[in-house]
Amino acid sequence: MTARQADHPIDALFLNRHSPRAFTTEEIPQAELLTLMEAARWAPSASNTQPARLAWGRRGEAEFQTIAGLLVPGNRIWAERAAALVVVASQAEKEGAALTWHAFDAGAAWMSLALQAHLRGWVAHAMGGFDKEAAVQALHLPAGHALHCVVAIGRQGPAETLPEHQRPREMPNSRRPLSEVAGHGRFL
Ligand SMILES: Cc1cc2nc3c(=O)[nH]c(=O)nc-3n(C[C@H](O)[C@H](O)[C@H](O)COP(=O)(O)O)c2cc1C
């Protein structure tokens, strides 16, 4: 495995967090999952509106099966082996007024969860590939809310547990250089 290389020095946390698909069979205790979601709760948000909303289930629970059933087949095949699935949504409007930054804030919440997971030895893998229409009903999404991702959480397992075509993607991927991302006083 080629180690990820940073162009500029950053904490190993940011390089080592990644999104594997292979999990061990280890279960996640409910208290531990609550700790990961607690990190999401403390993410910053516009005017502290805290629009992020989560719906979760642990493997073995009916709630987990409901969420797993929403995933597209290419995600379901590996993600139903996860220890937990967490759906990330956000409140998009409040009392008729748009919460303009709800999606940005939900992104911060997911990342807080992912980094807290990494710090505690878990992996968290976000998936946009799920049936959002079906999720509205199945998860009782309130009106004025938007769905974003399902996050699979577990302990990383051996790639051999994956279907053969998914094994090569188990390696951490790379990033475009910072010089293509950050412009001095203007966008590139
Ligand atoms: C919004 C979002 C949607 C994603 N959807 C999927 C998905 O449906 N299936 C999947 O296997 N990975 C999905 N991913 C994972 C990305 O492919 C992955 O985060 C990206 O390649 C960077 O790799 P890393 O997380 O290992 O650093 C998604 C990630 C994000 C943030």
The ligand as an SDF file (V2000), in Angstrom:
LIG
                    3D

 31 33  0  0  0  0  0  0  0  0999 V2000
  -21.0590   12.7720   -0.3810 C   0  0  0  0  0  0  0  0  0  0  0  0
  -20.3280   11.4650   -0.5780 C   0  0  0  0  0  0  0  0  0  0  0  0
  -20.9530   10.4340   -1.2630 C   0  0  0  0  0  0  0  0  0  0  0  0
  -20.2860    9.2080   -1.4310 C   0  0  0  0  0  0  0  0  0  0  0  0
  -20.9520    8.1650   -2.0160 N   0  0  0  0  0  0  0  0  0  0  0  0
  -20.3650    6.9450   -2.0580 C   0  0  0  0  0  0  0  0  0  0  0  0
  -21.1000    5.8010   -2.4930 C   0  0  0  0  0  0  0  0  0  0  0  0
  -22.2910    5.8720   -2.8030 O   0  0  0  0  0  0  0  0  0  0  0  0
  -20.4400    4.6170   -2.5090 N   0  0  0  0  0  0  0  0  0  0  0  0
  -19.1490    4.4830   -2.1330 C   0  0  0  0  0  0  0  0  0  0  0  0
  -18.6280    3.3730   -2.1530 O   0  0  0  0  0  0  0  0  0  0  0  0
  -18.4300    5.5470   -1.6830 N   0  0  0  0  0  0  0  0  0  0  0  0
  -19.0110    6.7700   -1.6260 C   0  0  0  0  0  0  0  0  0  0  0  0
  -18.3130    7.8500   -1.1370 N   0  0  0  0  0  0  0  0  0  0  0  0
  -16.9090    7.6920   -0.7150 C   0  0  0  0  0  0  0  0  0  0  0  0
  -15.9550    8.4860   -1.6130 C   0  0  0  0  0  0  0  0  0  0  0  0
  -15.7780    7.8210   -2.8490 O   0  0  0  0  0  0  0  0  0  0  0  0
  -14.6140    8.6900   -0.8870 C   0  0  0  0  0  0  0  0  0  0  0  0
  -14.8310    9.4450    0.2740 O   0  0  0  0  0  0  0  0  0  0  0  0
  -13.5940    9.3990   -1.7840 C   0  0  0  0  0  0  0  0  0  0  0  0
  -13.2040    8.5810   -2.8640 O   0  0  0  0  0  0  0  0  0  0  0  0
  -12.3570    9.7900   -0.9980 C   0  0  0  0  0  0  0  0  0  0  0  0
  -11.7820    8.6560   -0.4380 O   0  0  0  0  0  0  0  0  0  0  0  0
  -11.4830    8.5400    1.1230 P   0  0  0  0  0  0  0  0  0  0  0  0
  -12.7580    8.8620    1.8680 O   0  0  0  0  0  0  0  0  0  0  0  0
  -11.0270    7.1290    1.3150 O   0  0  0  0  0  0  0  0  0  0  0  0
  -10.4150    9.5480    1.4410 O   0  0  0  0  0  0  0  0  0  0  0  0
  -18.9640    9.0560   -0.9510 C   0  0  0  0  0  0  0  0  0  0  0  0
  -18.3570   10.0980   -0.2420 C   0  0  0  0  0  0  0  0  0  0  0  0
  -19.0290   11.2860   -0.0440 C   0  0  0  0  0  0  0  0  0  0  0  0
  -18.3520   12.3760    0.7770 C   0  0  0  0  0  0  0  0  0  0  0  0
  1  2  1  0
  2  3  1  0
  2 30  2  0
  3  4  2  0
  4  5  1  0
  4 28  1  0
  5  6  2  0
  6  7  1  0
  6 13  1  0
  7  8  2  0
  7  9  1  0
  9 10  1  0
 10 11  2  0
 10 12  1  0
 12 13  2  0
 13 14  1  0
 14 15  1  0
 14 28  1  0
 15 16  1  0
 16 17  1  0
 16 18  1  0
 18 19  1  0
 18 20  1  0
 20 21  1  0
 20 22  1  0
 22 23  1  0
 23 24  1  0
 24 25  2  0
 24 26  1  0
 24 27  1  0
 28 29  2  0
 29 30  1  0
 30 31  1  0
M  END
$$$$
